[in-house]
Amino acid sequence: MSDTATTLWEMEAIKQLKARYCRYLDTKRWDDWRRLFTDDFVSDTSQSGGRVIRGADEFVSYVRHALGKPSQPTVHQVHAPKSR
């Protein structure tokens, strides 16, 4: 595969991953959403008043508690990516 083809394939893979992230989160498909993260995932929102969450299971549990109610819809949108 040429460098250009590889770059395009990688960019498409990233776009698809971002789309799955949003779709699984918004449809509350927690097991599928969890599979998008590595076990050693770290979320650090401490600079904006949040906290540090270590581990994908802990993070998904936190988000599920915050957004997991069926009456709490979310709509994440991802637009055209900027590369480099």
C-alpha positions as CSV (number, residue, x, y, z in Angstrom):
1,M,0.0,0.0,0.0
2,S,1.3,3.4,-0.9
3,D,2.0,6.1,1.8
4,T,-1.0,8.1,0.5
5,A,-3.3,5.0,0.6
6,T,-2.1,4.2,4.1
7,T,-2.7,7.7,5.3
8,L,-6.2,7.7,3.9
9,W,-6.9,4.3,5.4
10,E,-5.7,5.5,8.8
11,M,-7.7,8.7,8.6
12,E,-10.9,6.7,7.7
13,A,-10.2,4.4,10.6
14,I,-10.0,7.3,13.0
15,K,-13.3,8.8,11.6
16,Q,-15.0,5.5,12.1
17,L,-13.7,5.1,15.6
18,K,-15.0,8.6,16.5
19,A,-18.4,7.8,15.0
20,R,-18.6,4.6,17.0
21,Y,-17.6,6.5,20.2
22,C,-20.5,9.0,19.7
23,R,-23.0,6.4,18.6
24,Y,-22.3,4.0,21.5
25,L,-22.3,6.7,24.0
26,D,-25.6,8.3,22.7
27,T,-27.4,5.0,22.5
28,K,-26.1,3.9,25.9
29,R,-24.4,0.8,24.5
30,W,-22.0,0.7,27.5
31,D,-20.3,-2.6,26.7
32,D,-19.5,-1.6,23.2
33,W,-18.4,1.8,24.3
34,R,-16.1,0.3,26.9
35,R,-14.3,-1.8,24.2
36,L,-13.1,1.4,22.6
37,F,-10.8,2.2,25.5
38,T,-7.6,0.5,26.6
39,D,-7.6,-0.9,30.2
40,D,-5.0,1.7,31.3
41,F,-7.1,4.7,30.0
42,V,-6.9,7.9,32.1
43,S,-9.4,10.7,32.0
44,D,-8.0,13.9,33.6
45,T,-10.4,16.8,33.8
46,S,-8.9,18.2,36.9
47,Q,-7.9,21.5,35.3
48,S,-11.6,22.3,34.7
49,G,-12.8,21.3,38.1
50,G,-13.2,17.6,37.4
51,R,-11.1,14.7,38.6
52,V,-8.6,12.1,37.4
53,I,-10.2,8.7,36.6
54,R,-7.8,5.8,36.1
55,G,-8.9,2.7,34.2
56,A,-11.5,2.2,31.5
57,D,-13.9,0.3,33.7
58,E,-13.9,3.1,36.3
59,F,-14.4,5.8,33.6
60,V,-17.3,4.0,31.9
61,S,-18.9,3.5,35.3
62,Y,-18.6,7.2,36.0
63,V,-20.0,8.3,32.7
64,R,-22.8,5.7,32.9
65,H,-23.8,7.0,36.3
66,A,-23.8,10.6,35.0
67,L,-25.5,10.0,31.6
68,G,-27.0,6.5,31.7
69,K,-30.6,7.4,32.4
70,P,-32.9,6.7,29.4
71,S,-34.5,10.1,30.1
72,Q,-31.1,11.8,29.7
73,P,-30.5,11.8,25.9
74,T,-27.2,12.9,24.5
75,V,-26.3,13.8,21.0
76,H,-22.6,13.9,20.2
77,Q,-21.6,15.2,16.7
78,V,-18.3,14.8,15.0
79,H,-17.6,17.0,12.0
80,A,-14.8,17.0,9.3
81,P,-11.5,16.1,10.9
82,K,-8.4,18.2,10.6
83,S,-5.3,16.2,10.0
84,R,-1.9,17.3,11.1
